Amino acid sequence: MKKEDIYLSDWQRILFGDTPGTFAWEVVVRTILIYLFFLVVMRLLGKRMSAQLTITELGVMIMLGGIVSVAMQIPNRGLLPTALLLVCILCFQRGLNWLALKSRKVEVALQGDLTLLAKDGVLQIEQMRAESISHNELYAQLRDQKIKQLGEVKRIYLEGDGNFSVFKQEPARPGLSVLPAKDQTILTSLTPAPDQRVCLHCGQPAQSQHHAGNRCINCGHDHWTTAIS
């Protein structure tokens, strides 16, 4: 479009673009047809597409958006090519799921594997670093489960789909508080365990020789605090 063709009073162009006004009704028809076909494809892709997405499923969702938008809005593009592309995406995703079912290596490569983030009340710092999981992010997940300190935790897994799975320790032992330090009101309600100190970075219980400021045997840090029971 040339510069001289653009002016603010051209409501035909502003509202309908370069296409005739009647194309707006065609867009409605195209959208309804593509939307109905899209719902069928989404249903055939399975329940996982409406839950937490894996990497491959996220890629499919992004591609679907790009595919359907062309057929709905561009007048010189037919509906059949879009329908064919949607079927191709369906077959591609179903094929990957079939390969993942047949091969554990393919499943891990496409969908990821679980990661152990905490074990017996102690954070696995190297695993957290590898997954780019911060203390605040992990503590937020624990607080959502009504957990006040790491001694209540048996295992924390980061699942392949990005969800956290938390298994509680029974009975709980003293551990590192996961409550926010800025909330002094709730911190004063906690019961300290004066005979037990834990690493401030990972929750590793201190041995008697560590109380003098020696480094944590789990993460290497040298800051200790009183455990919470």
C-alpha positions as CSV (number, residue, x, y, z in Angstrom):
1,M,0.0,0.0,0.0
2,K,1.3,3.4,-1.0
3,K,1.7,6.3,1.5
4,E,-0.9,8.4,-0.3
5,D,-3.5,5.6,0.0
6,I,-3.6,6.0,3.8
7,Y,-5.9,8.6,5.4
8,L,-7.9,8.6,8.6
9,S,-11.3,9.1,7.0
10,D,-11.0,5.9,5.0
11,W,-13.4,3.9,7.2
12,Q,-13.8,1.2,4.6
13,R,-10.1,0.4,4.8
14,I,-10.0,0.8,8.6
15,L,-12.9,-1.5,9.2
16,F,-12.6,-4.1,6.4
17,G,-9.1,-3.7,5.1
18,D,-8.6,-4.1,1.3
19,T,-11.4,-6.7,1.0
20,P,-15.1,-5.9,0.3
21,G,-17.3,-5.4,3.2
22,T,-19.1,-8.6,2.4
23,F,-16.0,-10.5,3.3
24,A,-16.7,-9.8,7.0
25,W,-19.6,-12.3,6.7
26,E,-17.3,-14.8,5.0
27,V,-14.9,-14.4,7.9
28,V,-17.7,-15.3,10.3
29,V,-18.5,-18.5,8.3
30,R,-14.8,-19.4,8.0
31,T,-14.3,-18.9,11.7
32,I,-17.2,-21.1,12.6
33,L,-16.1,-23.9,10.3
34,I,-12.4,-23.8,11.3
35,Y,-13.4,-23.6,15.0
36,L,-15.6,-26.7,14.7
37,F,-12.9,-28.6,12.9
38,F,-10.3,-27.3,15.4
39,L,-12.4,-28.7,18.3
40,V,-12.6,-32.1,16.7
41,V,-8.8,-32.1,16.2
42,M,-8.2,-31.0,19.9
43,R,-10.6,-33.8,21.1
44,L,-8.6,-36.4,19.1
45,L,-5.3,-35.1,20.4
46,G,-6.3,-36.3,23.9
47,K,-6.9,-35.0,27.4
48,R,-3.3,-34.0,27.9
49,M,-3.7,-31.0,25.5
50,S,-6.1,-29.3,28.1
51,A,-3.8,-30.0,31.0
52,Q,-0.2,-29.0,31.9
53,L,1.6,-29.1,28.5
54,T,4.8,-30.9,27.7
55,I,7.3,-29.3,25.3
56,T,6.0,-31.1,22.2
57,E,2.4,-30.3,23.2
58,L,3.2,-26.6,23.7
59,G,4.8,-26.6,20.2
60,V,1.7,-28.1,18.7
61,M,-0.5,-25.5,20.4
62,I,1.6,-22.7,19.0
63,M,1.5,-24.2,15.5
64,L,-2.3,-24.7,15.7
65,G,-2.8,-21.0,16.3
66,G,-0.7,-20.0,13.3
67,I,-2.5,-22.5,11.0
68,V,-6.1,-21.6,11.8
69,S,-5.6,-17.8,11.7
70,V,-4.7,-17.8,8.0
71,A,-7.8,-19.7,6.8
72,M,-10.1,-17.4,8.9
73,Q,-8.8,-14.0,7.8
74,I,-7.1,-14.2,4.4
75,P,-9.6,-14.2,1.5
76,N,-7.4,-15.9,-1.1
77,R,-6.7,-18.9,1.2
78,G,-9.1,-21.8,1.1
79,L,-10.2,-23.9,4.1
80,L,-9.1,-27.3,2.8
81,P,-5.3,-26.6,3.1
82,T,-5.8,-25.6,6.7
83,A,-7.9,-28.7,7.4
84,L,-5.1,-30.8,5.8
85,L,-2.5,-29.1,8.0
86,L,-4.5,-29.8,11.1
87,V,-4.8,-33.5,10.2
88,C,-1.0,-33.5,9.7
89,I,-0.5,-32.0,13.1
90,L,-2.8,-34.6,14.6
91,C,-1.0,-37.5,13.0
92,F,2.4,-36.0,14.0
93,Q,1.4,-35.6,17.6
94,R,-0.2,-39.0,17.8
95,G,2.9,-40.6,16.2
96,L,5.2,-39.0,18.8
97,N,3.0,-40.3,21.6
98,W,3.1,-43.8,20.1
99,L,6.9,-43.7,19.9
100,A,7.1,-42.4,23.5
101,L,4.9,-45.3,24.6
102,K,7.2,-47.8,22.8
103,S,10.5,-46.3,24.0
104,R,11.5,-44.9,27.3
105,K,14.4,-42.9,25.7
106,V,12.0,-41.3,23.3
107,E,9.6,-40.5,26.1
108,V,12.3,-38.8,28.2
109,A,13.6,-36.9,25.1
110,L,10.1,-35.6,24.2
111,Q,8.4,-35.2,27.5
112,G,11.3,-34.9,30.0
113,D,12.0,-36.9,33.2
114,L,11.3,-36.2,36.8
115,T,14.0,-34.6,39.0
116,L,14.5,-35.1,42.7
117,L,14.6,-31.7,44.4
118,A,14.4,-32.6,48.1
119,K,15.2,-35.8,50.0
120,D,14.4,-36.4,53.7
121,G,14.1,-32.7,54.4
122,V,17.2,-31.7,52.6
123,L,17.2,-29.7,49.3
124,Q,19.2,-31.2,46.4
125,I,20.9,-27.9,45.4
126,E,22.6,-29.3,42.3
127,Q,19.4,-30.6,40.9
128,M,17.6,-27.3,41.7
129,R,20.3,-25.4,39.9
130,A,20.1,-27.7,36.9
131,E,16.4,-27.1,36.6
132,S,16.7,-23.4,37.4
133,I,14.4,-23.8,40.4
134,S,14.9,-21.1,43.0
135,H,14.4,-21.4,46.8
136,N,11.5,-19.0,46.7
137,E,9.7,-21.0,43.9
138,L,10.1,-24.3,45.8
139,Y,9.1,-22.8,49.1
140,A,6.0,-21.3,47.5
141,Q,5.0,-24.8,46.4
142,L,5.5,-26.2,49.9
143,R,3.6,-23.3,51.6
144,D,0.7,-24.1,49.2
145,Q,0.7,-27.6,50.7
146,K,0.5,-26.1,54.2
147,I,4.1,-27.2,55.0
148,K,6.0,-24.9,57.4
149,Q,9.5,-26.5,57.4
150,L,11.6,-28.9,55.4
151,G,11.5,-31.6,58.1
152,E,7.9,-32.3,57.1
153,V,9.1,-33.3,53.6
154,K,10.1,-36.9,52.5
155,R,10.5,-36.2,48.8
156,I,9.9,-33.4,46.3
157,Y,9.9,-34.3,42.6
158,L,9.7,-31.9,39.7
159,E,7.7,-33.9,37.1
160,G,8.4,-34.0,33.4
161,D,5.4,-31.8,32.8
162,G,6.6,-29.1,35.2
163,N,4.3,-30.0,38.2
164,F,5.7,-30.5,41.7
165,S,4.9,-33.7,43.6
166,V,5.4,-33.5,47.4
167,F,5.5,-36.5,49.8
168,K,5.3,-35.7,53.5
169,Q,7.6,-37.2,56.2
170,E,5.8,-39.2,58.8
171,P,6.5,-38.3,61.6
172,A,8.0,-34.9,60.8
173,R,11.4,-34.0,62.2
174,P,12.9,-30.5,62.9
175,G,13.9,-28.7,59.7
176,L,14.5,-25.4,57.9
177,S,11.6,-23.0,57.9
178,V,10.0,-22.3,54.5
179,L,8.0,-19.4,55.7
180,P,8.9,-15.9,54.4
181,A,11.4,-14.0,56.7
182,K,9.5,-10.8,56.2
183,D,6.4,-12.1,57.9
184,Q,7.6,-11.8,61.5
185,T,4.1,-12.4,62.9
186,I,3.9,-16.0,61.7
187,L,7.6,-16.7,62.4
188,T,7.0,-15.9,66.1
189,S,4.4,-18.7,66.2
190,L,6.9,-21.4,65.2
191,T,8.4,-23.7,67.8
192,P,12.2,-23.7,67.6
193,A,14.2,-26.8,68.3
194,P,17.2,-25.4,70.1
195,D,19.1,-28.7,70.2
196,Q,19.1,-28.9,66.4
197,R,20.7,-26.6,63.8
198,V,20.3,-26.8,60.0
199,C,22.0,-25.4,57.0
200,L,20.3,-22.1,56.0
201,H,20.8,-22.9,52.3
202,C,19.7,-26.5,52.0
203,G,18.2,-27.7,55.4
204,Q,21.0,-30.3,56.0
205,P,21.0,-31.1,59.8
206,A,24.2,-30.1,61.5
207,Q,26.5,-32.5,63.2
208,S,28.1,-31.4,66.5
209,Q,31.3,-30.5,64.7
210,H,29.5,-28.2,62.3
211,H,28.2,-25.8,65.0
212,A,31.4,-23.9,65.1
213,G,30.8,-22.7,61.5
214,N,32.1,-25.6,59.4
215,R,30.7,-25.9,55.9
216,C,27.6,-28.0,55.1
217,I,28.4,-31.5,53.9
218,N,25.6,-31.2,51.4
219,C,25.9,-27.8,49.7
220,G,29.2,-26.3,51.1
221,H,27.6,-23.3,52.7
222,D,28.6,-22.2,56.3
223,H,25.5,-20.5,57.5
224,W,23.4,-22.3,60.1
225,T,20.2,-21.6,61.9
226,T,18.0,-23.1,64.5
227,A,15.6,-25.8,63.2
228,I,11.9,-25.5,63.5
229,S,9.9,-28.4,64.9
